[in-house]
Amino acid sequence: MLRWVLFTIFYILISLYGFQAIRTITKNVWFHYLFIAIGVIFAGNLILQFSFGSGGRVLSAAKSYAFGFILTYMLFNSVMILFLFGEDIVRFFIGVYTKYLTPSETFYMPSRRKFISGIALGVAAIPFASMLYGMYKGKYNFRVIKHTLHFDDLPEAFDGYTITHISDIHSGSFDNRSEVAHGIDLIKAQKSDVILFTGDLVNNRSSELLPWKDLFSELKADDGVFSILGNHDYGDYMNWDSAAEKEQNFEEIKQLQKDMGYDLLLNENRFIERHGQRIALLGVENWGRGYFKKAGDLDKAAEGVKPDDFKILMSHDPSHWDEVVINDAYHYHLTLSGHTHGMQFGVEIPGWLKWSPIKYRYKRWAGIYKEKGQYINVNRGFGYLGFPGRVGIWPEITVIELKKGQKNRIA
C-alpha cells in the first residue's frame, strides 16, 4: 500500500510540473484538458489492470501495456522537469536578488519563459515518440548480429563452424504472429550448423507457448537445436494454487521443448563430432546472482568432458560467467547467455557507443566480452518482458563463426 501512495504522490507532482510547461506554451484550454485527461486515463488504466487483472505476479499483455503507457507519460514529464526545475532555480535566485540587493526589497520571481518551456517540450517529445515507436514496432525490429571468433585450439574439423544463438523468447508477451514468423524466418535464413537457445521460453506458464509452438518447431539445424532453462521457466514469478500445479507446469515446459525437437540440457553435456574430432556442448540450469534461482551445476554438466576438449557453455544469466565460469579449473572457450534484454532500452552506435541503464546492474549485458582467454556472448533477447517494446536495444539473432587461429575480430 505504501508503494502505491508514494507512487501516486510522485505521479501527481511530475504531472503538475509537466502541466506548467503546457500552460506556458499555449493558453488553449483544450490542450490543458487533453494533457490532464491523458494523465488520468493512464493512471486509471494502471490501477484497473493491477487491481482487477490477472492474479499473482503475472504480467499480462494488458498489464504490460498499462505499465508501458504510464512509463512513457512519466518519462515525458520527467524530461521536461529537467528544464523547468533548472529555470525555477534561476527564477528563485532572481527573486532573492531583487529582495536583498535592490531598493525594491520585494521578492519577485519572473514568470516562466515560453521559450524554455518550448525547448523542454521539444526535447521531451523525442523519448516520448521513441517509447511509442518501441511499443508499436521496435519490439519486433529483429537484428542479425554476426561475430567471428578465433581460437588456437579449435579442432580443425570445426574451422568455420557456425552457431545461431537466440535467447529470452518470452512467448507469453507476443501479440503479432506475422512479426514473430518473420523473426523465425531470419533464424532459418542463417543456415547455421547448430542453433542454441539460452532460456526463458515463457514468462510463467507453459500454455503461453502453445500459440507459437508450431513456429518455433520450424527451427532446425544439421547438428540440432539445443536449449537450457532461464529463470522464468521455473514458474517462480506467479502464485500457484499448489506446489503440484507449479511442478506440473515445469514438467510441461520441459516436455514442450522436447516436442519441438529441442535437446534440453539440464546440467548436462553433448558432444558434436566431425571427422573424428569433437567439441563439447554443456548446458546448465539457471544460475543467477542475488534472489535469482541457483539451480545450475557446472561440475555436474562437465561430467565426462575432458580438460582439453573445446567447450561451449550455455548458461542463461551472465552473472554465472563472472562469478563462477571464468574462475573454474576448466577452460570454457565460449559461454552463451542472455537474461538482461539489454533492458530493452539504450543507445547503440556500432564502434562508437553502447549504453543502457542495465550496465549498472550487469557487468556483461550485451555482445561479446573476453577475459582470461575466455569469451561470453550476451544475447539481447528475441522477445520482450515488462515494458512491451524496445528502444535502441533491438531483438537479436546472433550468428557466431568459429575460426582456427590467433586473429580475433568482432564483426
C-alpha positions as CSV (number, residue, x, y, z in Angstrom):
1,M,0.0,0.0,0.0
2,L,2.8,2.4,0.9
3,R,4.4,1.9,-2.5
4,W,1.1,2.9,-4.2
5,V,0.8,6.0,-2.0
6,L,4.4,7.1,-2.8
7,F,3.9,6.4,-6.5
8,T,0.6,8.4,-6.5
9,I,2.3,11.4,-4.9
10,F,5.2,11.3,-7.3
11,Y,2.9,10.8,-10.3
12,I,0.8,13.9,-9.3
13,L,3.9,16.0,-8.7
14,I,5.5,15.4,-12.0
15,S,2.2,15.7,-13.8
16,L,1.7,19.1,-12.3
17,Y,5.2,20.2,-13.3
18,G,4.6,19.0,-16.8
19,F,1.3,20.8,-16.9
20,Q,3.1,24.1,-16.2
21,A,5.1,23.7,-19.4
22,I,1.9,23.0,-21.4
23,R,0.1,26.0,-19.8
24,T,3.1,28.3,-20.5
25,I,3.3,27.3,-24.2
26,T,-0.4,27.6,-25.0
27,K,-3.4,29.3,-23.4
28,N,-5.8,26.9,-25.3
29,V,-7.7,25.2,-22.5
30,W,-8.5,22.2,-24.7
31,F,-4.8,21.3,-24.8
32,H,-4.8,21.7,-21.0
33,Y,-7.8,19.3,-20.7
34,L,-6.1,16.9,-23.1
35,F,-3.0,16.7,-21.0
36,I,-4.9,16.2,-17.8
37,A,-7.1,13.6,-19.4
38,I,-4.2,11.5,-20.7
39,G,-2.6,11.5,-17.2
40,V,-5.9,10.4,-15.6
41,I,-6.6,7.7,-18.2
42,F,-3.1,6.2,-18.0
43,A,-3.2,6.2,-14.2
44,G,-6.8,4.8,-14.1
45,N,-5.9,2.0,-16.5
46,L,-2.8,1.1,-14.4
47,I,-4.9,0.9,-11.3
48,L,-7.6,-1.1,-13.1
49,Q,-5.2,-3.6,-14.5
50,F,-3.2,-4.2,-11.4
51,S,-6.2,-4.2,-9.1
52,F,-8.6,-6.4,-11.1
53,G,-6.3,-8.0,-13.7
54,S,-4.8,-11.5,-13.6
55,G,-3.7,-12.5,-10.2
56,G,-0.4,-13.1,-8.5
57,R,2.7,-11.5,-10.2
58,V,1.6,-12.4,-13.7
59,L,2.3,-9.5,-16.1
60,S,-0.4,-10.0,-18.7
61,A,-0.4,-8.1,-22.0
62,A,-3.0,-5.7,-20.6
63,K,-0.8,-5.0,-17.5
64,S,2.2,-4.7,-19.7
65,Y,0.7,-2.0,-21.9
66,A,-0.7,-0.2,-18.9
67,F,2.8,-0.1,-17.5
68,G,4.3,0.9,-20.8
69,F,2.0,3.8,-21.4
70,I,2.3,5.3,-17.9
71,L,6.1,4.8,-18.1
72,T,6.1,6.8,-21.4
73,Y,4.0,9.6,-19.9
74,M,6.2,9.8,-16.8
75,L,9.3,9.9,-18.9
76,F,7.9,12.7,-20.9
77,N,7.2,14.8,-17.8
78,S,10.5,13.9,-16.2
79,V,12.5,15.2,-19.2
80,M,10.5,18.5,-19.1
81,I,11.2,18.8,-15.4
82,L,14.9,18.8,-16.0
83,F,14.5,22.1,-17.9
84,L,11.7,23.6,-15.8
85,F,13.4,22.9,-12.5
86,G,16.6,24.5,-13.8
87,E,14.6,27.5,-14.8
88,D,13.0,27.6,-11.4
89,I,16.4,27.7,-9.7
90,V,17.3,30.8,-11.8
91,R,13.9,32.4,-11.1
92,F,14.4,31.8,-7.3
93,F,17.8,33.5,-7.3
94,I,16.4,36.4,-9.2
95,G,13.8,36.7,-6.5
96,V,16.4,36.6,-3.8
97,Y,18.5,39.2,-5.6
98,T,15.5,41.6,-6.0
99,K,14.6,41.4,-2.3
100,Y,18.0,41.8,-0.8
101,L,20.2,43.5,-3.3
102,T,17.8,46.0,-4.9
103,P,16.0,49.0,-3.5
104,S,12.6,47.4,-4.0
105,E,13.1,44.9,-1.1
106,T,10.3,42.7,-2.5
107,F,10.7,39.1,-3.5
108,Y,9.9,39.0,-7.2
109,M,10.1,35.9,-9.3
110,P,9.8,36.4,-13.1
111,S,7.2,34.2,-14.9
112,R,8.2,31.1,-16.8
113,R,9.5,31.8,-20.3
114,K,7.7,30.3,-23.2
115,F,11.0,29.7,-24.9
116,I,12.3,27.4,-22.2
117,S,9.0,25.5,-21.9
118,G,9.1,25.1,-25.7
119,I,12.6,23.6,-25.6
120,A,11.5,21.3,-22.7
121,L,8.5,20.1,-24.7
122,G,10.6,19.6,-27.9
123,V,13.3,17.6,-26.1
124,A,10.8,15.5,-24.1
125,A,8.9,14.6,-27.3
126,I,12.0,12.6,-28.5
127,P,11.9,9.9,-25.8
128,F,8.1,10.1,-25.8
129,A,8.0,9.3,-29.5
130,S,10.8,6.7,-29.2
131,M,8.9,4.8,-26.4
132,L,5.7,4.8,-28.5
133,Y,7.7,3.5,-31.5
134,G,9.3,0.9,-29.3
135,M,5.9,-0.4,-28.3
136,Y,4.4,-0.3,-31.8
137,K,7.4,-1.5,-33.9
138,G,10.7,-1.7,-32.0
139,K,9.9,-4.9,-30.2
140,Y,9.9,-6.8,-33.5
141,N,12.8,-4.9,-35.1
142,F,14.9,-8.1,-35.3
143,R,18.6,-7.7,-36.0
144,V,21.1,-10.3,-37.1
145,I,24.4,-9.6,-35.4
146,K,27.5,-11.6,-36.6
147,H,30.7,-12.3,-34.8
148,T,33.8,-14.2,-35.9
149,L,36.0,-15.6,-33.1
150,H,39.4,-17.2,-33.5
151,F,40.8,-20.0,-31.2
152,D,44.2,-21.6,-31.4
153,D,42.9,-24.9,-30.0
154,L,39.8,-25.2,-32.1
155,P,39.7,-28.6,-33.8
156,E,40.5,-28.4,-37.5
157,A,37.2,-30.0,-38.4
158,F,35.3,-27.1,-36.8
159,D,37.1,-24.3,-38.6
160,G,34.3,-22.2,-40.0
161,Y,31.6,-23.8,-37.8
162,T,28.6,-21.5,-37.3
163,I,26.3,-21.1,-34.3
164,T,23.0,-19.2,-34.2
165,H,22.4,-18.1,-30.7
166,I,18.9,-16.9,-29.5
167,S,17.7,-16.2,-26.0
168,D,14.7,-14.9,-24.0
169,I,11.8,-15.7,-26.3
170,H,9.2,-14.8,-23.6
171,S,6.4,-16.2,-25.8
172,G,3.7,-15.0,-23.3
173,S,4.4,-11.4,-24.4
174,F,4.0,-11.9,-28.2
175,D,1.0,-10.2,-29.9
176,N,1.8,-10.3,-33.6
177,R,2.1,-13.7,-35.3
178,S,3.4,-12.3,-38.7
179,E,6.2,-10.4,-36.9
180,V,7.3,-13.4,-34.8
181,A,7.2,-15.6,-38.0
182,H,9.5,-13.0,-39.6
183,G,12.0,-13.4,-36.8
184,I,11.8,-17.2,-37.2
185,D,12.5,-16.9,-40.9
186,L,15.6,-14.8,-40.1
187,I,16.9,-17.5,-37.9
188,K,16.3,-20.2,-40.5
189,A,17.9,-18.0,-43.2
190,Q,21.3,-18.1,-41.3
191,K,21.6,-21.8,-42.1
192,S,23.9,-22.3,-39.2
193,D,25.4,-25.7,-38.2
194,V,23.7,-25.6,-34.8
195,I,21.1,-23.5,-33.0
196,L,21.5,-22.7,-29.3
197,F,18.7,-21.3,-27.2
198,T,19.7,-19.9,-23.7
199,G,16.5,-19.9,-21.8
200,D,13.2,-18.0,-20.9
201,L,10.9,-19.7,-23.3
202,V,7.9,-18.3,-21.4
203,N,7.0,-15.6,-18.9
204,N,5.4,-18.0,-16.4
205,R,3.0,-20.6,-17.8
206,S,3.7,-23.4,-20.3
207,S,0.4,-22.5,-22.1
208,E,1.9,-19.3,-23.2
209,L,4.0,-21.2,-25.8
210,L,1.1,-23.1,-27.4
211,P,0.0,-20.4,-29.9
212,W,3.7,-20.1,-31.1
213,K,4.8,-23.7,-30.8
214,D,4.4,-24.5,-34.5
215,L,6.6,-21.5,-35.4
216,F,9.4,-22.4,-33.1
217,S,9.2,-26.0,-34.1
218,E,10.4,-24.9,-37.5
219,L,13.9,-24.3,-36.2
220,K,16.2,-27.0,-37.5
221,A,20.0,-27.3,-37.9
222,D,22.3,-30.1,-39.2
223,D,23.7,-30.6,-35.7
224,G,20.5,-29.9,-33.9
225,V,18.7,-27.4,-31.7
226,F,19.9,-27.3,-28.1
227,S,18.3,-25.4,-25.2
228,I,18.6,-24.6,-21.5
229,L,16.2,-23.1,-18.9
230,G,16.1,-19.5,-17.8
231,N,14.8,-18.1,-14.6
232,H,11.3,-17.5,-15.9
233,D,10.9,-21.2,-17.0
234,Y,10.5,-22.4,-13.4
235,G,7.2,-20.6,-12.7
236,D,8.6,-18.7,-9.7
237,Y,7.0,-15.3,-10.6
238,M,3.3,-16.1,-10.1
239,N,1.2,-17.6,-7.4
240,W,0.1,-21.2,-7.9
241,D,-2.8,-23.0,-6.3
242,S,-0.4,-25.7,-5.2
243,A,3.1,-26.9,-5.4
244,A,1.9,-29.8,-7.6
245,E,0.4,-27.4,-10.1
246,K,3.7,-25.5,-10.3
247,E,5.7,-28.7,-10.8
248,Q,3.3,-29.8,-13.5
249,N,3.8,-26.5,-15.3
250,F,7.5,-27.0,-15.1
251,E,7.4,-30.5,-16.5
252,E,5.2,-29.3,-19.3
253,I,7.7,-26.6,-20.2
254,K,10.4,-29.2,-20.5
255,Q,8.2,-31.5,-22.5
256,L,7.2,-28.8,-24.9
257,Q,10.9,-28.2,-25.8
258,K,11.3,-31.9,-26.5
259,D,8.2,-31.9,-28.6
260,M,9.6,-29.1,-30.7
261,G,12.8,-31.1,-31.3
262,Y,15.0,-29.1,-28.9
263,D,17.6,-31.1,-26.9
264,L,17.1,-29.6,-23.4
265,L,20.3,-29.7,-21.4
266,L,19.7,-29.9,-17.6
267,N,23.2,-29.7,-16.2
268,E,24.3,-32.0,-18.9
269,N,26.6,-32.1,-22.0
270,R,26.6,-33.4,-25.5
271,F,29.5,-33.9,-28.0
272,I,29.3,-32.7,-31.6
273,E,31.6,-34.7,-33.8
274,R,33.1,-34.1,-37.2
275,H,35.7,-36.3,-39.0
276,G,36.9,-37.9,-35.8
277,Q,37.1,-34.6,-33.8
278,R,34.7,-33.2,-31.4
279,I,33.6,-30.2,-29.4
280,A,31.8,-30.3,-26.1
281,L,28.5,-28.5,-25.6
282,L,27.4,-28.0,-22.0
283,G,24.2,-26.6,-20.6
284,V,23.4,-25.6,-17.0
285,E,20.1,-24.8,-15.4
286,N,19.6,-21.2,-14.3
287,W,22.4,-19.8,-12.1
288,G,21.7,-16.2,-11.0
289,R,23.1,-13.7,-8.6
290,G,21.1,-12.5,-5.6
291,Y,17.5,-13.6,-5.5
292,F,17.6,-15.4,-8.8
293,K,17.4,-19.2,-8.8
294,K,20.7,-21.1,-8.5
295,A,19.9,-24.5,-10.0
296,G,22.9,-24.6,-12.3
297,D,25.6,-27.1,-11.5
298,L,28.7,-26.6,-13.6
299,D,30.6,-29.6,-12.2
300,K,27.7,-31.9,-13.0
301,A,27.3,-30.5,-16.5
302,A,31.1,-31.1,-17.1
303,E,31.0,-34.8,-16.2
304,G,32.6,-36.8,-19.0
305,V,34.2,-33.7,-20.6
306,K,38.0,-33.7,-20.8
307,P,40.0,-30.6,-19.8
308,D,41.4,-30.4,-23.3
309,D,38.1,-30.6,-25.1
310,F,36.9,-27.4,-26.9
311,K,34.0,-26.3,-24.7
312,I,30.9,-24.2,-25.4
313,L,28.8,-23.5,-22.3
314,M,25.1,-22.4,-22.3
315,S,24.2,-20.5,-19.1
316,H,21.2,-18.1,-19.0
317,D,22.5,-15.5,-16.6
318,P,25.8,-13.8,-17.4
319,S,26.5,-13.3,-13.7
320,H,27.4,-17.0,-13.7
321,W,30.3,-16.3,-16.1
322,D,31.8,-13.6,-13.9
323,E,31.3,-15.3,-10.5
324,V,32.0,-19.0,-11.4
325,V,32.8,-19.9,-15.0
326,I,35.9,-17.8,-15.7
327,N,37.5,-18.9,-12.5
328,D,36.7,-22.6,-13.0
329,A,39.6,-25.1,-13.3
330,Y,38.2,-26.0,-16.8
331,H,38.7,-23.5,-19.6
332,Y,35.4,-22.7,-21.2
333,H,36.2,-21.2,-24.6
334,L,32.8,-19.7,-25.3
335,T,29.8,-19.1,-23.0
336,L,26.4,-18.1,-24.3
337,S,24.0,-16.2,-22.1
338,G,21.0,-13.8,-22.3
339,H,18.8,-12.7,-19.4
340,T,19.5,-8.9,-19.4
341,H,17.5,-8.0,-22.6
342,G,19.8,-5.0,-22.7
343,M,17.0,-3.6,-20.5
344,Q,15.2,-3.2,-23.9
345,F,16.3,0.5,-23.7
346,G,19.5,2.2,-24.5
347,V,21.7,3.7,-27.2
348,E,23.9,1.7,-29.5
349,I,26.1,3.2,-32.3
350,P,28.4,0.4,-33.6
351,G,32.0,1.2,-33.0
352,W,31.2,4.3,-31.0
353,L,28.7,3.9,-28.2
354,K,26.9,1.1,-26.3
355,W,24.9,2.2,-23.3
356,S,21.9,1.1,-21.3
357,P,21.0,1.6,-17.6
358,I,21.3,-2.2,-17.2
359,K,25.1,-1.8,-17.4
360,Y,25.0,-0.6,-13.7
361,R,23.4,-4.0,-12.7
362,Y,25.3,-6.4,-15.0
363,K,28.9,-6.1,-16.0
364,R,28.3,-8.1,-19.1
365,W,25.0,-7.1,-20.6
366,A,25.1,-7.2,-24.4
367,G,27.5,-8.6,-27.0
368,I,30.9,-10.2,-26.9
369,Y,33.3,-9.9,-23.9
370,K,36.7,-11.5,-23.3
371,E,38.5,-12.3,-20.1
372,K,41.2,-14.8,-19.2
373,G,41.2,-16.1,-22.7
374,Q,37.5,-17.0,-22.5
375,Y,34.6,-15.4,-24.3
376,I,31.0,-14.7,-23.4
377,N,28.2,-13.6,-25.8
378,V,25.2,-11.9,-24.0
379,N,22.3,-12.0,-26.4
380,R,19.9,-9.1,-26.2
381,G,16.9,-11.3,-26.4
382,F,14.4,-12.4,-29.1
383,G,11.3,-11.3,-27.1
384,Y,10.4,-8.7,-24.5
385,L,9.0,-8.6,-21.0
386,G,7.5,-5.9,-18.8
387,F,7.7,-2.8,-21.0
388,P,6.0,-4.0,-24.2
389,G,8.6,-2.6,-26.5
390,R,12.2,-1.9,-27.3
391,V,14.0,1.4,-27.7
392,G,17.5,1.4,-29.2
393,I,18.3,-2.2,-27.9
394,W,16.7,-4.3,-30.6
395,P,15.7,-8.0,-30.5
396,E,18.7,-10.1,-31.5
397,I,19.7,-13.1,-33.5
398,T,23.4,-13.8,-33.0
399,V,25.5,-15.7,-35.5
400,I,29.0,-16.8,-34.3
401,E,31.5,-18.3,-36.6
402,L,34.4,-20.2,-35.1
403,K,37.8,-20.0,-36.8
404,K,41.1,-21.6,-36.0
405,G,43.9,-19.2,-35.5
406,Q,45.1,-16.2,-33.4
407,K,43.3,-13.3,-35.0
408,N,40.2,-12.1,-33.2
409,R,37.7,-10.0,-34.8
410,I,34.2,-9.0,-33.8
411,A,32.1,-8.3,-36.9
